Amino acid sequence: MENETMKIIDNTANPAPLGLMGFGMTTVLLNVHNAGFTSLDTMILAMGIFYGGLAQVIAGIFEWKKNNTFGTTAFTSYGLFWLSLVFLLLMNEWGWWQGSTGGAMAVYLFMWGLFTFFMFIATLRLTRALQVVFGTLTILFWLLALGDASGSTAITHIAGYEGILCGFSAIYAAMAQVWNEYYGKTVLPLG
């Protein structure tokens, strides 16, 4: 018997734009609140559960199917971040548990910043667009941690503006991938 090799062709869609868009839009909306423009209301929480949370987890699962460890780790982790953040906010509202203290939230946000910093290091082998997303996200988490630790509204507002930039950078990266693939050429450069 002769050794035969079978080549499997992956014709599935790229899940990264879904994950990036879910992250980007939800991040912009939450940081419009952090910057002081809106209150934290059900629109932001619903986006955190469904688009920031579930859509990113789904994108992460599909990245796993495509054998993309970075995409799996990033989208699944940040999807679960959004779900955990909304749950932390709602547990107190529902009377299930006392709300998180500023110190506890500062540690939570710092650890997410540390994770993001390590993911940023990995982006140094990827596109400039992803470097901007993960670099600004690292700064965002650490600014939010500092704002919670210090109780400074000014720092939280600065973080909000920086978070809006971070979210729009993810939206750009998502749309660049969609448009570049759809048009078969570089419409928006990823770097």
N, C-alpha and C positions, 0 to 999 in steps of 0.2 A: 504494500500500500504506500502510496506517495503522500508526503506531508502536504496538506493543503492549508493555506491561510485564507481566512475570510476577513475582509475589510468591512467594518461597520461604519456607515456614514451617518453622521449626526445632522439631521435636517430640522432639528427643533429650533425654536426662536431663542434669541438672546434674552435671558431674564434680567440682565443688569439694568436696562432702562426702567423696568417696573420698580425694582428695588430703589434705584436712585431717585426716581420721581416720588415714590412714597416717602422716602426719607426727606427729600428736598422740600416738597410742599408742606409736610407736617412741621419741619424745622422752621420754615419761614413763618407759618401761622403761630407757632408757640413763641417765637422770638419777637413777633409783632407785639405780643403780650408782654414779654420780658422787657422790651424797649419802652413800655408804658403807653402804647397806643390803644390797647383794648384790654378788657378784663379776661380772666381765664374762664371761658364758658364751655358749654357742651359741644360747640362746633369744634373747638380745639381738642377736647377729650375724645370725641368720636373719630376725628382724623387720627389721633394717636392710637386708638384701638384698631381701626380698620385699615387705613392706608399706611400709616407709619409702622403699625404693628403687624397685622396679618399679611398684608401685601408683601412686606419685606421678608417675613418668614417663608412665605410661598416662594419668593424669588430665591432665597437661600437654598431651599430644597431643590429647586431646579438647577441652581449653580452646582450643587452636589452631583446631580445627574450628569452634568457636563464636565465633571472631574475638576472643578475650579475650587480649590481649597480656600483661596482668599475670598472669593465671592460668597461661598457657603458660610464662612466664618463671619464676614462682615454683615451680610444681610440678615442672617439668622440672629446674630447677636444684637444688632440695632433694632430689629423687629421686636425682640424680647425686651430690649431696653424700653421701647415705647409702651409695651404692654405693662411692664413693671412700674413705669412712671405713672401711668394713668391709675393703676391699681393703688399705688402709694397715695395718690391724691384722693381717690374715692373711698378708701378704707375708713378714713376719718369721717368723711361726709356721711357714710352709711352707718357710722357708729360701731364698726367692727373692731377698731383698734384706735388708740391715740395716734394722732398724726406724727409724722417724723419731725424731729427737732432740726433746727438749723445746722447743728453739728453733725447729725446723722446724714442729712442731705448733702452736706459739704463732702463727707467721706464718700458717699455714693457717687457723687459727681466727679470727685477727684479720681476714683478708681476707673470710672468710665473714660476719663481723660487719659489715664495711664494706658489702658487698653488701646485707645484710639492712637496714642503716640506710637505704640508698637506696630499698629496697623499702618500708620503713616510711614514708618521706616520701610515697610514692605512696598509701599507705593513708589519708592525711589526707583524701583525696577519697572514701574508701570507708567501711565501717561501723566503729563503735567496737570491735566484736569482733575485726576484722582488725587494727585499730590495736594492741590488746592483744597479739595473737599476735605481730606483727612487732616491737613495742616490746620485749616480754619476750625474744624470740629474739635481738634485737640485744644486749641486756644479757647473755644467756646466752653467746653466742659470745665476747664480750669478757671476761667473767669466766673462761671456760675458757681463753682465750688467756693471761690474766694468771696463772692457776693453773699452766699449763704453763711459762710463761716464768720464773716465780719458784720453781717446784717446791713450792708451798704446797698441802698437802693440805686445809687449812682453806678456802682460796679455792675449791678444786674442790668441796668439800662444800657451800659456800654456793651455788655455781653449780648443783649438783645440785638443791637445794631450789627455786631459781629456775626451773630447767629443768622440774621437775615442774609448777610453776604454768603455765609456757609451754605444755607439752604438754596440760594439762587445758583451757587456754583454746582451743586448736585443736579439741579434742574437743567442747567446748561449741559453737564456731562451726559445726562439721560437723553436729551433731545439731540445732542451731537451724534450719539450712537444710532438713534432712530433715523435721523435724517441722512446721515452718511450711508447707512445700510440701504435705506429706501431709494436714494438717488444714485447709489453705486459710485459715489465720489465724495471727497471731503467737502462738505458744505460748512460745517463748523469744526475747526481743528481741535483735536484732543491733546496734541503735543507729544 
